[in-house]
Amino acid sequence: MSQPTPILHHFDQSPFSEKIRIIFGFKKLAWNSVRISRIMPRPDLMPMTGGYRRTPTMQIGADIYCDTQIIIRELERRYPTPTLFPAGNAGMPWALGMWVDRPFFQNTVALVFGFIGDKVPQDFIADREKLRGAKFDVAAMTAALPQMRDQFRANVDWIEAQLGDGRPWLFGEFSLADVSASMNVWYARQSIATIDEIMKPFPRTAAWEERIRAIGHGTRTKMSSADALEIAAKAEPESPVFGDPADPNGRKPGDVVGVMPDDYGKIPVHGEIVSLSAQHIAIRRSDERVGEVVVHFPRAGFLVIPG
Ligand SMILES: N[C@@H](CCC(=O)N[C@@H](CS)C(=O)NCC(=O)O)C(=O)O
């Protein structure tokens, strides 16, 4: 049976979305692209995610995947060849994602906005303050630029060192590690006018970036948010029910919970557990515009609270 086409809800400048676009390219996938605005509101998306607002999200019918970690897991499950985990590298590429998604990303955000400075639009600042629950202090980021440059250099230097023996990819063969580690360098390159000077000491990294760029983004077809919503409304979630006998907290299908990120955008999505494991949790919820959907989250970096 042919697979339904994945729908990515994303915006062009989003570095987390770029990870997924590269994976579409690597796996040579056709996908539907719903462009969302960089700031809230996103009125056709929230009925599907139940309030989760970070970017990107992936939709397959009435199954909604929140956070790149679970999106990647699902893409690898549905399209295992070519694999993102070659030569027995089944665990560490995931762990490396935590470095990339958190400290390295926060460093790059501060660097990018420190450079952009007072040209950052006020509505964007207000939106990101809401997301973080903290001040998005562009003046402080500009003041911290020397520190942020040091941090960025140290992070990129690890990539350069790993490529030091002339290997084309971080773990030898192309893997999720390359997709993840390239995210912040890509982001800085899109956003900082003097990036060539910053990247000058890192020729192997620059050549590696070129190889990643050559992978492309697969075959993209534009879709409106209204059409995506209608697809979800007409589809039934496909997630089977299964429990995890080893769940440390005795959680099981049918339990009503809230799930939310533990770092920013901490908006709990409420629903009834459909399935769970050490690395995923899927909850069923319904909304008057989309009907029943199953929303999927990773476990690492997410909190599960009583519903
Ligand atoms: N851990 C999340 C982080 C996603 C994230 O922070 N994305 C940024 C955009 S690149 C975001 O959500 N910005 C706020 C927004 O789009 O509402 C993931 O892996 O998907």
The ligand as an SDF file (V2000), in Angstrom:
LIG
                    3D

 20 19  0  0  0  0  0  0  0  0999 V2000
   12.9280   20.9660   20.0460 N   0  0  0  0  0  0  0  0  0  0  0  0
   12.0990   21.5640   19.0150 C   0  0  0  0  0  0  0  0  0  0  0  0
   12.4970   23.0130   18.8070 C   0  0  0  0  0  0  0  0  0  0  0  0
   11.7620   23.7210   17.6920 C   0  0  0  0  0  0  0  0  0  0  0  0
   11.9800   25.2200   17.7200 C   0  0  0  0  0  0  0  0  0  0  0  0
   12.4240   25.8110   18.7180 O   0  0  0  0  0  0  0  0  0  0  0  0
   11.6610   25.8560   16.6010 N   0  0  0  0  0  0  0  0  0  0  0  0
   11.6650   27.3080   16.5440 C   0  0  0  0  0  0  0  0  0  0  0  0
   11.7030   27.7680   15.0880 C   0  0  0  0  0  0  0  0  0  0  0  0
   13.1060   27.1450   14.2390 S   0  0  0  0  0  0  0  0  0  0  0  0
   10.3450   27.7830   17.1010 C   0  0  0  0  0  0  0  0  0  0  0  0
    9.5190   26.9820   17.4720 O   0  0  0  0  0  0  0  0  0  0  0  0
   10.1170   29.0750   17.1300 N   0  0  0  0  0  0  0  0  0  0  0  0
    8.8660   29.5780   17.5940 C   0  0  0  0  0  0  0  0  0  0  0  0
    7.7370   29.2880   16.6880 C   0  0  0  0  0  0  0  0  0  0  0  0
    7.9350   28.9620   15.5000 O   0  0  0  0  0  0  0  0  0  0  0  0
    6.5890   29.4170   17.1470 O   0  0  0  0  0  0  0  0  0  0  0  0
   12.2380   20.6870   17.7630 C   0  0  0  0  0  0  0  0  0  0  0  0
   13.1980   19.9150   17.6800 O   0  0  0  0  0  0  0  0  0  0  0  0
   11.3380   20.7160   16.9180 O   0  0  0  0  0  0  0  0  0  0  0  0
  1  2  1  0
  2  3  1  0
  2 18  1  0
  3  4  1  0
  4  5  1  0
  5  6  2  0
  5  7  1  0
  7  8  1  0
  8  9  1  0
  8 11  1  0
  9 10  1  0
 11 12  2  0
 11 13  1  0
 13 14  1  0
 14 15  1  0
 15 16  2  0
 15 17  1  0
 18 19  2  0
 18 20  1  0
M  END
$$$$
